[in-house]
Amino acid sequence: MILEAVMLQVKSGMEVDFEHTFAEASSIITSMKGYLSHELQRCIEEKGKYLLLVRWETLEAHTIGFRGSEEYQEWKSLLHHFYDPFPTVEHFELVSPTK
């Protein structure tokens, strides 16, 4: 399992629209091959800051499957105009499982 982690900074005043649009766009990502789950967290201390966590079966499910798809173009069109600056996407793998 690969964890995609993205810190999102949404433009001031666009937070409500972003949250509604993200809920709509979620159906896109959930339909992708290799998708496992995702969550969007809103920062308490800093308005407009969000953490997106997406779990994928493999790195390629995200980087090739999703990013190379027509569905990604729709995702991009719905969401990318909300971000400033554009976020950096990072991928993580589990070091040791919790007990």
C-alpha positions, 0 to 999 in steps of 0.5 A: 500500500502506498500513501499519497500525502498532499498539503493543499493551500486553498485560495482565501475565500474559496474554502466552502466552494473547494469543499463542495467541489472536492466532495463531487470530485471524490467520485472520480478518484474512488472509481480508479483502479488501484484506489483504496481510500482517501480522506481530506482533513481541514487544518484547525490552525490555518484557514485554507490549509488542507491535508489530502491522504489517498491510499493506493495499491501501488505507486503506479496506480496513482502516477500512471493509472490515475494521472494518465487517465481522462478522469484525472483531466476532469479532476484537474479541471474541477480542483486545480484552480483552487490551489495557491501555491500548487501543491507538492505530492509525496508518496510514502510506504509503511515502515512498520505496522501498528499493533 
